């Protein structure tokens, strides 16, 4: 059972991932963390991006100098597409290899910001959109991560709209109220899924 989870920044996806891991023994795969791993020195992704980016953006051991890289990509936006063209397929291949290691009856949960855009519906049996209002997301990002209003606005603009998320997913989990209500929705969806799979 492969479940894809996505949603806007600050929607509370990590809370749901933790719940699925603790309550259902889910195997959690986070696309961002996998991408970071694949860009570590010695990994394929690291070797490939070093071939297209200036050497001063890397430390002696091959580690990416993240601040310098971010500034460089900001000045050269076409380079972001080049990096994504390398990293995204590697992440997807890694995820498919990880899924293949698990038994069909296990629950594997994949969290990815670009779940819809990168066509993870080809891999996932179900795709969940974790919904939370912009107001609540703004509040969480300011309180929990210390983000400025400008940074939050830029992040919101770079992501899909609520309508696009809903159209691209099978299920909407409303994470805008009490956590108990969110967990009840999660339990209902998991049970309905098990019933259909006859597990």
ZICORRA-V351221 format. One line per field, one symbol per residue. psi: psi as a letter, one per 30 degrees, with the letter a starting at -180 (. if undefined). Layout:
# ZICORRA-V351221
psi: ???
This chain:
# ZICORRA-V351221
psi: jjkkklllkgfgeeeeeeeeeeeggkkkjjeeeeeeefglkfleeeeefffflkffgklegfkkjeeeeeeeeefifffeeeeefeeeeeeeeeeeeeeffllefljkkkkkeheeeghfffekelkkjjkkleeeeeeeeeeefgkleeeeeeeeefllleeeeeeflfkkjjhfbkeeeeeeeeeeeeeeeeeefh.
